Amino acid sequence: MSDRSSALEQGAKLEIQMLHDRVLVRVPVDEGERRSSSGIVIPATAQVARRLSWGNVLGVGNNVRNVKVGDRVLFNPEDQLEVEIQGDGYLVMRERDIHAMATERTEHGTGLYL
């Protein structure tokens, strides 16, 4: 019996390491209703077609080049794989599926800020 399988049987906690070009992202829980820039209240039940989401990077694989743990990234949540870890939901995606990131590193910025 290998050390890994015996550790799983004994209930030991194992660290999750992302592989290749994969990124683990936590999407903040929706607070419900939100406001537009002009102050109009948008209810949580309002449907928005193909809306991109911001999330926080919690882990990256060894082939990820531009994204680092702690960055906020913009992506399409409908095209990603969901995983549940200890009761919390996370998304797993490829680095190429990330459209933008919010970071203090301003090499090629847009001039817009969160």
N, C-alpha and C positions, 0 to 999 in steps of 0.2 A: 504494500500500500504506500502511495506517495505521501510526502509531507503535506502537499496541498489538499488532497482528499481527506487526510486525517484531521487537518485543521478545520475543514468544512464540517465534518462530522461532530467535532467538539464545540462547534458554535463560535469559533474564533472570527474576529472581524478582519476582512481582507480589504486592502486599499484598491480602489478602482483606478486603473491606468488606461487612458485612451490610447488607441493604436493608430498608426499610419497617419492619415490626414483627417481624422475625426476630431470633433469639438463637442464637449458637453456643455449645455447651456441651460440655465435656470431662467424661466420666464416669470417676472413678478406677477403676483396674483392681482387680477383686475380689481380695482377699488369700486367697481360698479359704474355709476354715471360719471361722465367727464364733461368738460366744457371746451367749446371751440375758442379760437383766439378772440372772437368778438363777444364771448360771454354766453353764448347759447348753450343750454344744458342738453347734452346728448345722453339719453337713457342707456343703461347697460344692455337692454334688449334690442337696441337698434342694430340692424344688420348692415355691415359695410363690406362691399365686395372686394375680395383680394387685398386685405389690409396687411401690411408688413408689421412686424413686432420687434421691439427691443428686448434683449435678454442679456444676462451676465454670464461671462465665460468662467466655468469652474474647472475645466480640464482640457488639455490639448494633447494630441498625439505627437510622436517624434518627427513627423514629416510636415507639420503645420509651420508655415514660414512667417506669416504676418500678424496673426492673432495671438495674444498672450492671456494668461489667466488674469482675471480682473477687468478686462476690456468689456465694454458694452457693445453689442453687435446688433445689426439690423438684418432680418431674415424673414422668409415666408414660413410661418408656423405650419401651414397646411401640407407642405411638402417634406416634413421632417418626421423622424421616428421618435415616438415617445417611450420613455422608460420610467418605471417607478422604483425609487430607492428609499427604503425605510419610510414608506408612506408619502413621500414627496414626489411630484412629477418633474421630469427633466426631458430635454430634447437632445438627440444625438444627430449631428449633421456633418457633412464634409465641409472643409474650409471653403471650397469653391461655391457653396450655397449661401455664403454670407455676402450681403450686398454692401455693407458699410460698417465702420466701427467708430465709436466715440472714444477718443483717447486724448491724452495730453501731448502725445507725439504729433507734431504738426508738420510733417514733411510734405504731404500732398493734400492739405485740407481744403474744405469748401468755403470757409469763412463763416459757416453757420455753427452755432453752439447749442447744446442741450441745456 
